[in-house]
C-alpha cells in the first residue's frame, strides 16, 4: 500500500535542532529555533503562568469540551487585548473570536474560511514571509502570490510593497504582519500603515493580519496599532492572534482567529461558518493554554506580574540587538549591520549569505536558517563576543 510513497526533506528548522544537538562544539550557539530564550539559554515558564496553573489545578472541576469557538472566558480577554479596551469595534458587536490551536491553527481556520466562503480569491504574502504561510494557504487550495518586502540591500522595501499592493486584484486577501515581521524584523511605522490602509480601502482588499508577537516590539498597545487601525476603518478584517509567545506557553498551542465584520448580523453569519471550519479541522481547541491566559488576565495581580515579565523579555531582546551591533564595531562592521538594532521582535534578517551561514555553522557551531534569519533571543552577554568575531571572520574582517 505504501510502497510508492517517497520521503521528503524535513523542516529546515527542525533539521537545525537535530544538527545542533549533535554538535560537540562547547561554544555552539542556537540562533535558529523561534522561541524566546533567557540569559541562560532556557525558555522559562513565566511566574504569572506558574501561579495561574496552580490556581487552575486547585479550582478545576471538569475536563469537558469547551466548544468549537473555545472557552468564553478566553475570548472575553483576548478581544480587548488585541482590539483595545475601549474599541469601537467591540462596542458595535462587530468582532467574533474563535480559540484555536496556536496562531498556526488560526491561520488554517482563516485559510479554510476564505477557500470555502470567498472562492476564487487569491492571497498575497510578503516576500519573504514565515515559510509556513505558503504551506497553509496552498494546502487550503488558495492561489498564492507575493509582494516585495525587502530590497537587494536587505532593507525594508516599502515603496515596492505599496506599489505591488496597488496592483492586487480587487477583493483579494493580503497577509500583513502587525509587528515583529517574521522572518525579517522590519516593521512599518504608523505613517506607512496609514498608506497601506488607503490602498486596502481603494482596492477593496481583505487584510489577514498575522499578530503572533504582540508585546515583543514596543508594547502591548503600541504593537496593536495596525490591527486597531484596520479594524476601526474597514468593514472586514481577519486577525490571527497568538498567546503562545507572549505568555511563553509554546507547547500549549494557544491562539485565536478574530473576524471583524460590517455589523453584528454579518459577524454572526461569519461566526457560524467559522464554527463549521473549526469542527471539520479539530472539533474543539485544547483548553489548558486558554485557561491560563484567562486566569491571568482576569486577575489584576497576575496581569501586573505578566506585563512586567513581558516587558523584561522585550527589553532584553532590544538591548541584545544594540549590543550585537556594538560588538561588531571593533571589526568595522557596525554600520553594515546597523539595521539589526532597528528591527523589532525575536527575528532578524541579518543580511548574511547562505554561504556565510554555512561557515558559521561548520566552523563556529553557530546555527541559523540559511536565509540569514537569526533568533536574537539566542544572543547573550557571554556569547556575543564569540558571535561577533565569527561574523567578522566570515566577512573577511577578523
C-alpha angles and dihedrals in degrees: 000000000000098000096111097045110117127214114244128203113273125242110292095228093047087051089054090054091055094045091049092052091053095047111107095196105124090211096051117142128202112215094153111074112083102229132107116261129193127220090280092054094251131126098229130205106244117243092235089054093051092051092046091051091051090055092047092051091050097047104031113121105170146025096202125138117284098208133255093285092048131233115338089219089061095046094049092059098038096055096058091039090058103030100030135259093264097038114156086208090062092042089056093049091239098134131079125189128203119187113230142183095269129310087296091060089050090053091052091050089051092047094050091045091053092046094051102035103030102037117185095024115130124219125224125206132183120262102260109025137153101302093228090064087073094052096044097050098040091047087057089055097250120143107245126215135173136225122197119261109158125041130217091272091058094252132125108279098206095157090053091047094050093046091052093048089056089060098049112117113260113270097017122135120253121197113218128183108226094205142336092039110222118249102004107043089219112132132187119245123232094265091052091049089054089055091049090051091054092052092046089052093047094048094039090232125171110233117215102195115202105208103176101139109045108167098020099094111044107329143312096276096033092054091052094060096105094043093052094042092055095040093051096046104038132063095222131033135156117209126187111199130187130200091177092091107035092046093040092233097129096151093049090066099218120177144127142217111221118194121196114198137182095262141344095276093052090046091055090050091052091043091057091054093047089054090057092048091051091046092053093047105044107336097225130017121239111271109208101075093047090048090055092051093046092048092052098044093045089057119071090203096050093042090054091052091047093050091050092050092048090050090053090052093049094046091049092053094047091048092050090053091056093042092053092054089047090051089057093055096089088058095049092246101111094099093045091055098032090115090072090070090050096051122090137223131022098308134073130189091216099188092237112144123237088252092053090048089053091052092049089054099042099039103030108020092241110145128202138138113286091242086071094252109149130188102232091199086072089069119095136176088255099051101036095087090050093047093045092052091047092050089048090051095054088047091054092246103111 
